[in-house]
């Protein structure tokens, strides 16, 4: 039986408080091979392409099942059948649709809850973009995957060449739902194993203390190091979102990182800091000496990229020196800080929230938390061009969830030499996302200029 882990389980409860936990991606396709002579989207071709690959992503043929009280945590069971037409659909845009119309359509689709009676994923094709391009909005529930595993899921439906050899999906017979007796026995066994592990820790107190001490610095960093300063960024968020896209070149980002003895993720954090600085200044808030705190997921997956699934990650809290006006110096400060923080052992996210009452209590406090101000994640994507049903994948932008009182979240993904960033903002509490985007782009441009300055200083 495939029960949800404690970390997977934490992605279920936020929806009860009005915060969708779907993750996804906006993909831009060269739609030439997916449109007929009249410009109509060939939906059956797309469905055939997806249906023939479902066996590569088992979760896409499974249901999230919540057993009765006393029978244990939710688990994955095989769906009796999967109708690809219910998951792969078309949402035509009035041509020629610009980027703002495309993003509004993605929000309209995201706003529709995934049907819990079916596997928790969807693909929506959005024809009508200029130049025969087609948008693909793919989303899945966070319980299925985190960022790394989500990229792996998307990778199951794409190819390295436009005309790959034909394959035949193996026959599939769904397994029967476990009986109440089997669920009870499994739950009892798991509880006895948990008691055994607890007793083993008591039998080896020195090892237990040693493990706790190794993980304590990361826990202290998140919960006891400092309070997140009060700004307009931290307000209870609702259900509606707005999206904005920022494009960059991966080689440029790598050159900036190298010039300042930093990493690609440090450059992302510096750019996010630049956007937040501009946003707060535009709202008339003081930024002098201000240091915000960003929640940054840290992947703990050890599988091969295509095999990763579920949620397996720790967390790092990164200080963002918003009060520093110089982009290059801000990057160096962030890089020095993260270099030290990476030395700490990162416990898995579910370690501190192993039972349901603690998880629910934590989420109830989320709208009033003062631990972090924002959320940012960077997921490495495929380095080479890919094709979906023969159509070239032109761009990929990640879509991340936000909850509690984090009105802004940022996701970045590298693909085929691109470094693409998506801003996800709460529509009500962050009505000015364009100000953030302008500040982030300005920061990127300033960091690009700083490469030459850094080179000159190195030659002196």
VEXDREN-2710 file (C-alpha; in Angstrom, 1 decimal):
% VEXDREN-2710
k/r/px/py/pz
1/UNK/0.0/0.0/0.0
2/UNK/1.3/3.4/-1.0
3/UNK/0.3/5.7/1.9
4/UNK/1.0/9.4/1.7
5/UNK/4.1/10.5/3.6
6/UNK/3.8/13.1/6.3
7/UNK/5.2/15.7/3.8
8/UNK/2.7/14.7/1.2
9/UNK/-0.1/14.9/3.7
10/UNK/0.7/18.5/4.5
11/UNK/-0.3/19.4/1.0
12/UNK/-3.9/18.3/1.5
13/UNK/-5.0/20.4/4.5
14/UNK/-4.4/23.9/3.0
15/UNK/-7.3/23.5/0.5
16/UNK/-9.7/23.3/3.5
17/UNK/-8.6/26.9/4.3
18/UNK/-9.0/28.1/0.7
19/UNK/-5.5/27.7/-0.6
20/UNK/-5.1/25.5/-3.7
21/UNK/-2.0/23.3/-3.7
22/UNK/-1.8/22.5/-7.3
23/UNK/1.6/22.8/-8.9
24/UNK/2.2/23.0/-12.7
25/UNK/3.8/24.6/-15.7
26/UNK/2.9/26.8/-18.6
27/UNK/4.5/25.4/-21.7
28/UNK/4.7/27.3/-25.0
29/UNK/4.6/25.0/-28.0
30/UNK/5.3/25.5/-31.7
31/UNK/1.9/24.4/-32.7
32/UNK/2.5/23.7/-36.4
33/UNK/2.1/20.0/-36.1
34/UNK/-0.9/20.3/-33.7
35/UNK/-3.1/22.5/-35.8
36/UNK/-5.0/21.5/-39.0
37/UNK/-5.2/23.6/-42.1
38/UNK/-8.0/25.7/-40.6
39/UNK/-6.1/26.4/-37.4
40/UNK/-8.1/24.0/-35.3
41/UNK/-6.3/22.2/-32.5
42/UNK/-5.8/18.4/-33.1
43/UNK/-7.0/17.3/-29.7
44/UNK/-7.1/13.6/-30.5
45/UNK/-3.5/13.7/-31.5
46/UNK/-2.6/15.2/-28.2
47/UNK/-4.7/12.7/-26.3
48/UNK/-3.2/9.8/-28.1
49/UNK/0.3/11.1/-27.2
50/UNK/-0.6/11.5/-23.5
51/UNK/-2.6/8.2/-23.3
52/UNK/0.3/6.2/-24.7
53/UNK/2.6/7.4/-21.9
54/UNK/0.4/7.2/-18.8
55/UNK/2.1/4.0/-17.7
56/UNK/5.3/6.0/-17.2
57/UNK/3.5/8.1/-14.5
58/UNK/1.6/5.7/-12.3
59/UNK/0.1/8.5/-10.2
60/UNK/-1.7/9.7/-13.3
61/UNK/-3.8/6.5/-13.1
62/UNK/-4.5/6.5/-9.4
63/UNK/-7.0/8.1/-7.1
64/UNK/-6.3/9.8/-3.7
65/UNK/-8.3/7.7/-1.3
66/UNK/-9.2/8.7/2.3
67/UNK/-10.1/5.7/4.3
68/UNK/-12.5/5.7/7.3
69/UNK/-11.3/6.8/10.7
70/UNK/-9.0/4.2/12.3
71/UNK/-7.9/2.8/8.9
72/UNK/-4.8/5.0/8.6
73/UNK/-3.6/7.9/6.4
74/UNK/-4.8/8.5/2.9
75/UNK/-3.3/6.3/0.2
76/UNK/-3.1/5.9/-3.6
77/UNK/-5.3/3.3/-5.2
78/UNK/-5.8/2.5/-8.9
79/UNK/-8.6/4.2/-10.6
80/UNK/-11.2/1.7/-12.1
81/UNK/-10.6/3.5/-15.5
82/UNK/-9.0/6.6/-16.8
83/UNK/-10.7/8.6/-19.6
84/UNK/-7.9/10.7/-21.1
85/UNK/-10.5/13.0/-22.6
86/UNK/-11.5/14.1/-19.1
87/UNK/-7.9/15.2/-18.4
88/UNK/-6.6/16.5/-21.7
89/UNK/-8.8/19.3/-23.0
90/UNK/-8.8/22.4/-25.1
91/UNK/-9.4/26.0/-24.0
92/UNK/-9.3/28.1/-27.2
93/UNK/-8.2/31.7/-27.0
94/UNK/-9.5/34.4/-29.3
95/UNK/-6.6/34.9/-31.8
96/UNK/-4.3/36.6/-31.7
97/UNK/-4.1/36.3/-27.9
98/UNK/-1.4/38.2/-26.1
99/UNK/0.6/37.0/-23.1
100/UNK/-1.8/38.8/-20.6
101/UNK/-4.8/36.9/-22.1
102/UNK/-2.9/33.6/-21.9
103/UNK/-2.1/34.2/-18.2
104/UNK/-5.6/35.1/-17.4
105/UNK/-6.8/31.9/-19.0
106/UNK/-4.3/29.9/-16.9
107/UNK/-5.7/31.5/-13.7
108/UNK/-9.2/30.8/-14.8
109/UNK/-8.3/27.1/-15.3
110/UNK/-6.3/27.0/-12.1
111/UNK/-9.2/28.4/-10.2
112/UNK/-11.3/25.2/-11.0
113/UNK/-10.7/22.6/-8.4
114/UNK/-9.4/19.3/-9.5
115/UNK/-12.1/16.6/-9.3
116/UNK/-11.2/14.2/-6.4
117/UNK/-13.1/11.4/-8.0
118/UNK/-10.5/11.3/-10.8
119/UNK/-6.7/11.2/-10.9
120/UNK/-5.5/14.7/-9.8
121/UNK/-4.0/16.1/-13.0
122/UNK/-5.0/18.0/-16.1
123/UNK/-3.5/19.3/-19.3
124/UNK/-5.2/22.2/-21.1
125/UNK/-4.2/23.3/-24.5
126/UNK/-4.7/26.9/-25.3
127/UNK/-4.5/27.6/-29.1
128/UNK/-4.8/31.1/-30.4
129/UNK/-1.4/32.6/-29.7
130/UNK/0.4/34.6/-32.4
131/UNK/2.6/32.7/-34.9
132/UNK/0.7/29.4/-34.6
133/UNK/2.0/28.9/-31.1
134/UNK/-0.1/26.9/-28.6
135/UNK/-0.1/27.2/-24.8
136/UNK/-0.1/24.1/-22.6
137/UNK/-1.2/24.6/-19.0
138/UNK/-0.4/21.4/-17.1
139/UNK/-1.3/21.1/-13.4
140/UNK/-1.2/18.3/-10.8
141/UNK/-1.9/18.2/-7.1
142/UNK/1.1/18.8/-4.9
143/UNK/0.5/15.5/-3.1
144/UNK/1.6/13.8/-6.3
145/UNK/4.9/15.6/-6.7
146/UNK/7.2/18.4/-5.6
147/UNK/9.1/20.5/-8.1
148/UNK/11.7/17.9/-9.0
149/UNK/9.2/15.1/-9.3
150/UNK/6.9/17.4/-11.2
151/UNK/9.5/18.0/-13.9
152/UNK/10.0/14.2/-14.0
153/UNK/6.3/13.8/-14.6
154/UNK/6.2/16.3/-17.4
155/UNK/9.3/14.6/-18.9
156/UNK/7.3/11.4/-19.4
157/UNK/5.3/13.1/-22.2
158/UNK/8.0/14.7/-24.2
159/UNK/10.8/13.4/-26.6
160/UNK/14.2/14.4/-27.6
161/UNK/13.3/14.3/-31.3
162/UNK/10.2/15.4/-33.2
163/UNK/9.5/11.9/-34.6
164/UNK/10.4/9.2/-32.0
165/UNK/10.0/5.5/-32.7
166/UNK/6.5/4.3/-32.0
167/UNK/5.8/2.5/-28.7
168/UNK/3.0/0.4/-27.4
169/UNK/1.7/0.9/-23.9
170/UNK/1.7/-2.3/-21.9
171/UNK/-1.7/-3.7/-20.9
172/UNK/-3.0/-2.4/-17.6
173/UNK/-5.4/-4.0/-15.2
174/UNK/-6.2/-1.8/-12.2
175/UNK/-5.7/-3.3/-8.8
176/UNK/-8.7/-3.7/-6.5
177/UNK/-9.2/-1.2/-3.6
178/UNK/-7.8/-2.6/-0.4
179/UNK/-10.5/-4.0/2.0
180/UNK/-11.2/-2.4/5.3
181/UNK/-9.5/-5.4/7.0
182/UNK/-6.4/-5.0/5.0
183/UNK/-6.3/-1.2/5.7
184/UNK/-6.7/-1.8/9.4
185/UNK/-3.9/-4.4/9.4
186/UNK/-1.6/-2.1/7.5
187/UNK/-2.4/0.8/9.8
188/UNK/-1.7/-1.3/12.9
189/UNK/1.5/-2.6/11.5
190/UNK/2.7/1.0/10.7
191/UNK/1.8/2.1/14.2
192/UNK/3.7/-0.7/15.8
193/UNK/6.7/0.0/13.6
194/UNK/6.5/3.7/14.7
195/UNK/6.5/2.6/18.4
196/UNK/9.4/0.3/17.7
197/UNK/11.4/3.1/16.2
198/UNK/10.6/5.4/19.2
199/UNK/11.7/2.7/21.6
200/UNK/14.9/2.1/19.6
201/UNK/15.7/5.8/19.9
202/UNK/15.2/5.5/23.7
203/UNK/17.6/2.5/23.8
204/UNK/20.3/4.6/22.0
205/UNK/20.0/8.1/23.7
206/UNK/23.5/9.2/22.6
207/UNK/22.7/8.5/18.9
208/UNK/19.3/10.2/19.2
209/UNK/20.8/13.3/20.8
210/UNK/23.6/13.4/18.2
211/UNK/21.0/13.2/15.3
212/UNK/18.9/16.0/16.9
213/UNK/21.9/18.2/17.3
214/UNK/22.9/17.8/13.7
215/UNK/19.4/18.9/12.6
216/UNK/19.0/21.6/15.2
217/UNK/20.9/24.4/13.3
218/UNK/18.5/24.2/10.3
219/UNK/15.5/24.1/12.6
220/UNK/16.8/27.1/14.6
221/UNK/17.4/28.9/11.3
222/UNK/13.7/28.6/10.4
223/UNK/12.0/29.2/13.7
224/UNK/14.4/30.8/16.2
225/UNK/16.9/32.8/14.3
226/UNK/14.9/36.0/13.7
227/UNK/11.4/37.2/13.0
228/UNK/10.3/38.2/9.6
229/UNK/9.9/42.0/9.5
230/UNK/6.3/43.3/9.2
231/UNK/5.6/44.5/5.7
232/UNK/2.6/44.6/3.3
233/UNK/3.9/41.3/1.8
234/UNK/2.5/39.3/4.7
235/UNK/-1.3/39.4/4.5
236/UNK/-3.8/36.5/4.5
237/UNK/-4.1/35.4/0.9
238/UNK/-7.3/34.3/-0.8
239/UNK/-8.1/32.0/-3.7
240/UNK/-7.4/34.2/-6.7
241/UNK/-4.0/34.6/-8.3
242/UNK/-2.2/36.7/-10.9
243/UNK/0.9/35.5/-12.9
244/UNK/3.7/37.4/-14.6
245/UNK/6.7/36.0/-16.6
246/UNK/10.3/37.0/-16.6
247/UNK/12.6/35.6/-19.3
248/UNK/16.4/35.3/-19.0
249/UNK/19.4/33.5/-20.5
250/UNK/20.9/30.7/-18.4
251/UNK/24.4/31.3/-19.7
252/UNK/24.1/34.9/-18.6
253/UNK/22.9/33.9/-15.2
254/UNK/25.8/31.5/-14.9
255/UNK/28.3/34.1/-15.9
256/UNK/26.9/36.5/-13.3
257/UNK/27.1/33.8/-10.6
258/UNK/30.7/33.0/-11.6
259/UNK/31.7/36.6/-11.6
260/UNK/30.5/37.1/-8.0
261/UNK/31.5/33.7/-6.6
262/UNK/27.9/32.7/-6.3
263/UNK/25.5/30.1/-7.6
264/UNK/22.6/30.3/-10.0
265/UNK/20.1/30.1/-7.1
266/UNK/21.9/33.1/-5.5
267/UNK/21.3/35.1/-8.6
268/UNK/17.6/34.2/-8.5
269/UNK/17.4/35.3/-4.9
270/UNK/19.2/38.6/-5.7
271/UNK/16.7/39.2/-8.5
272/UNK/13.8/38.4/-6.2
273/UNK/15.2/40.9/-3.7
274/UNK/15.5/43.5/-6.4
275/UNK/11.8/43.0/-7.3
276/UNK/10.7/43.1/-3.7
277/UNK/12.7/46.3/-3.0
278/UNK/11.0/48.0/-5.9
279/UNK/7.6/46.7/-4.8
280/UNK/7.9/48.0/-1.2
281/UNK/9.4/51.3/-2.3
282/UNK/6.5/51.7/-4.7
283/UNK/4.1/51.2/-1.8
284/UNK/5.8/53.9/0.2
285/UNK/7.4/51.5/2.7
286/UNK/10.8/52.0/4.2
287/UNK/13.5/49.7/2.9
288/UNK/16.6/51.2/4.6
289/UNK/18.4/48.4/6.5
290/UNK/15.5/46.0/5.7
291/UNK/16.3/42.3/5.6
292/UNK/13.5/40.1/4.4
293/UNK/13.4/36.3/4.9
294/UNK/12.7/33.9/2.0
295/UNK/11.6/30.3/2.3
296/UNK/13.6/28.2/-0.2
297/UNK/12.8/24.5/-0.7
298/UNK/15.8/22.2/-0.8
299/UNK/15.4/18.9/-2.7
300/UNK/16.4/15.7/-0.9
301/UNK/15.6/13.4/-3.8
302/UNK/18.3/10.9/-4.5
303/UNK/16.6/9.0/-7.3
304/UNK/17.4/9.4/-11.0
305/UNK/15.5/12.5/-12.2
306/UNK/12.9/10.5/-14.2
307/UNK/12.2/8.3/-11.2
308/UNK/11.5/11.0/-8.6
309/UNK/8.0/11.3/-7.3
310/UNK/6.2/12.5/-4.2
311/UNK/7.4/15.2/-1.9
312/UNK/10.9/14.9/-0.5
313/UNK/12.5/18.1/0.6
314/UNK/13.9/20.2/3.3
315/UNK/13.9/24.0/3.6
316/UNK/16.4/26.9/3.9
317/UNK/15.6/30.4/5.0
318/UNK/17.6/32.9/3.1
319/UNK/18.0/36.6/4.3
320/UNK/17.3/39.1/1.5
321/UNK/19.1/42.4/2.2
322/UNK/16.5/44.6/0.6
323/UNK/18.0/47.7/2.1
324/UNK/21.2/47.3/0.0
325/UNK/20.8/49.4/-3.1
326/UNK/23.6/47.9/-5.1
327/UNK/22.6/44.7/-7.0
328/UNK/26.1/43.3/-7.2
329/UNK/26.8/43.8/-3.5
330/UNK/23.3/42.4/-2.7
331/UNK/24.2/39.2/-4.7
332/UNK/27.5/38.8/-2.9
333/UNK/25.8/39.2/0.5
334/UNK/23.3/36.6/-0.4
335/UNK/25.9/34.2/-1.8
336/UNK/28.1/34.5/1.4
337/UNK/25.0/33.8/3.5
338/UNK/23.8/30.8/1.6
339/UNK/27.3/29.3/1.4
340/UNK/27.3/29.1/5.2
341/UNK/23.7/27.8/5.4
342/UNK/24.3/25.0/2.9
343/UNK/26.7/23.5/5.4
344/UNK/23.8/22.6/7.7
345/UNK/22.1/19.3/7.7
346/UNK/18.5/19.7/6.3
347/UNK/15.9/17.4/7.9
348/UNK/13.1/16.3/5.7
349/UNK/10.0/18.6/5.9
350/UNK/7.8/16.0/7.4
351/UNK/10.2/15.3/10.3
352/UNK/8.8/18.1/12.4
353/UNK/5.2/17.6/11.4
354/UNK/4.7/13.8/11.7
355/UNK/1.1/13.8/12.9
356/UNK/-2.2/15.3/11.7
357/UNK/-3.0/17.5/14.8
358/UNK/0.4/19.2/14.5
359/UNK/0.0/19.7/10.8
360/UNK/-3.4/21.2/11.1
361/UNK/-2.3/23.5/14.0
362/UNK/0.6/24.7/12.0
363/UNK/-1.6/25.6/9.0
364/UNK/-4.1/27.4/11.2
365/UNK/-1.3/29.7/12.3
366/UNK/0.0/30.2/8.8
367/UNK/-1.9/33.4/8.2
368/UNK/-0.3/34.9/11.3
369/UNK/3.2/33.5/10.9
370/UNK/6.3/35.8/11.3
371/UNK/9.0/33.3/10.1
372/UNK/9.3/34.2/6.4
373/UNK/8.1/37.0/4.1
374/UNK/8.1/35.2/0.7
375/UNK/8.7/31.9/-1.1
376/UNK/11.1/31.2/-4.0
377/UNK/12.2/28.0/-5.6
378/UNK/14.5/27.0/-8.4
379/UNK/14.1/23.8/-10.3
380/UNK/16.6/22.5/-12.9
381/UNK/14.9/21.5/-16.1
382/UNK/16.0/19.7/-19.3
383/UNK/19.1/21.3/-20.9
384/UNK/18.1/20.4/-24.4
385/UNK/15.1/21.1/-26.6
386/UNK/12.1/18.8/-26.2
387/UNK/9.1/17.9/-28.3
388/UNK/5.5/17.1/-27.4
389/UNK/3.6/15.0/-30.0
390/UNK/6.1/16.3/-32.6
391/UNK/5.6/20.0/-31.6
392/UNK/8.7/21.7/-30.2
393/UNK/8.6/23.0/-26.7
394/UNK/9.7/26.6/-27.0
395/UNK/9.4/27.8/-23.3
396/UNK/8.5/26.4/-19.9
397/UNK/7.4/28.5/-16.9
398/UNK/6.8/26.9/-13.5
399/UNK/3.6/27.6/-11.5
400/UNK/4.0/27.4/-7.7
401/UNK/1.4/27.6/-4.9
402/UNK/1.2/30.2/-2.1
403/UNK/-0.7/30.0/1.2
404/UNK/-1.0/31.5/4.6
405/UNK/0.1/35.1/4.5
406/UNK/2.7/34.9/1.7
407/UNK/1.2/37.1/-1.0
408/UNK/4.1/36.5/-3.4
409/UNK/5.8/33.3/-4.6
410/UNK/8.4/32.9/-7.3
411/UNK/9.4/29.8/-9.3
412/UNK/12.3/29.5/-11.7
413/UNK/13.1/26.8/-14.2
414/UNK/16.0/26.3/-16.6
415/UNK/15.2/24.8/-20.0
416/UNK/17.4/24.6/-23.2
417/UNK/19.5/27.5/-22.3
418/UNK/16.7/29.6/-20.9
419/UNK/16.2/30.7/-17.3
420/UNK/12.5/31.4/-16.9
421/UNK/10.9/33.0/-13.8
422/UNK/7.2/33.0/-12.9
423/UNK/5.7/35.4/-10.3
424/UNK/2.6/34.1/-8.6
425/UNK/0.8/36.8/-6.6
426/UNK/-2.4/36.9/-4.6
427/UNK/-4.7/39.1/-6.6
428/UNK/-6.3/41.0/-3.7
429/UNK/-3.3/41.6/-1.5
430/UNK/-0.8/42.2/-4.3
431/UNK/-2.5/44.3/-7.0
432/UNK/0.8/45.7/-8.3
433/UNK/2.8/42.6/-9.5
434/UNK/4.1/44.7/-12.5
435/UNK/6.1/46.8/-10.1
436/UNK/7.9/43.6/-8.8
437/UNK/8.5/42.5/-12.4
438/UNK/10.0/45.8/-13.4
439/UNK/12.3/45.7/-10.3
440/UNK/13.4/42.1/-11.0
441/UNK/14.2/42.9/-14.7
442/UNK/16.1/46.0/-13.7
443/UNK/18.1/43.9/-11.2
444/UNK/18.9/41.3/-13.9
445/UNK/20.1/44.0/-16.2
446/UNK/22.3/45.6/-13.5
447/UNK/23.8/42.2/-12.7
448/UNK/24.5/41.6/-16.3
449/UNK/26.4/44.9/-16.4
450/UNK/28.3/44.0/-13.3
451/UNK/30.1/41.1/-15.1
452/UNK/32.3/43.5/-16.8
453/UNK/32.9/45.5/-13.7
454/UNK/33.9/42.3/-11.8
455/UNK/36.2/41.3/-14.6
456/UNK/37.9/44.7/-14.5
457/UNK/38.4/44.5/-10.7
458/UNK/39.9/41.0/-11.0
459/UNK/42.5/42.3/-13.6
460/UNK/43.6/45.2/-11.4
END
